[in-house]
Amino acid sequence: MLSSSSGLFSGLPDPDGLLAEQLLRLSRRLHRSQKRQLESADIAITPAQSRLLRTLAHYDEPPRMADLAARLEVVPRAVTSLVDGLEASGRVRRAPDPTNRRVIRIELTDTGRATLRALRDARRAAAEDILAPLTADQREVLGGLLSTLVDGPGPDC
């Protein structure tokens, strides 16, 4: 049962709910701006594909699909579908593992690396657009607050 102190039925404002809504709206605005940037650069890629490309770029050696699935926290079938689309657009390629012919590795292509640069540029432009009203000091404070939220409480908490 909900208590009247929850703010839900008491008519009192719900500051945490308002903050959550503002963060959600800001996230959507950032995604829309980034999407417009990508469209103007004629880059057709889904958010899931861009996440896979960014993840792939963090590996020193080309990973297996199972490695990508574990890192992305999705089922392997989802990675297969994403790789299929990225391979069709020339952004990745499947390559046999040099030590085990049954294993397939996923490699970034030059087109994939160019797409990553375009994604980075679009993200930067979208952030600049959204952060434009803030002063340098406000941006620094916001960055600190967001880091705290993203990283969570420290080990002593």
Secondary structure as the mmCIF struct_conf table of DSSP 4:
data_model
#
loop_
_struct_conf.conf_type_id
_struct_conf.id
_struct_conf.beg_label_comp_id
_struct_conf.beg_label_asym_id
_struct_conf.beg_label_seq_id
_struct_conf.end_label_comp_id
_struct_conf.end_label_asym_id
_struct_conf.end_label_seq_id
HELX_RH_3T_P HELX_RH_3T_P1 SER A 4 SER A 6
BEND BEND1 GLY A 7 GLY A 7
TURN_TY1_P TURN_TY1_P1 LEU A 8 SER A 10
BEND BEND2 GLY A 11 GLY A 11
HELX_RH_AL_P HELX_RH_AL_P1 PRO A 15 SER A 40
TURN_TY1_P TURN_TY1_P2 ALA A 41 ASP A 42
HELX_RH_AL_P HELX_RH_AL_P2 PRO A 47 ALA A 57
TURN_TY1_P TURN_TY1_P3 HIS A 58 HIS A 58
BEND BEND3 ASP A 60 GLU A 61
HELX_LH_PP_P HELX_LH_PP_P1 PRO A 62 PRO A 63
STRN STRN1 ARG A 64 ARG A 64
HELX_RH_AL_P HELX_RH_AL_P3 MET A 65 LEU A 72
TURN_TY1_P TURN_TY1_P4 GLU A 73 GLU A 73
BEND BEND4 VAL A 74 VAL A 74
HELX_RH_AL_P HELX_RH_AL_P4 PRO A 76 ALA A 88
TURN_TY1_P TURN_TY1_P5 SER A 89 GLY A 90
BEND BEND5 ARG A 91 ARG A 91
STRN STRN2 VAL A 92 PRO A 96
BEND BEND6 PRO A 98 THR A 99
TURN_TY1_P TURN_TY1_P6 ARG A 101 ARG A 102
STRN STRN3 ILE A 104 LEU A 108
HELX_RH_AL_P HELX_RH_AL_P5 ASP A 110 LEU A 131
TURN_TY1_P TURN_TY1_P7 ALA A 132 PRO A 133
BEND BEND7 LEU A 134 LEU A 134
HELX_RH_AL_P HELX_RH_AL_P6 ALA A 136 ASP A 151
BEND BEND8 PRO A 153 PRO A 153
TURN_TY1_P TURN_TY1_P8 PRO A 155 ASP A 156
#
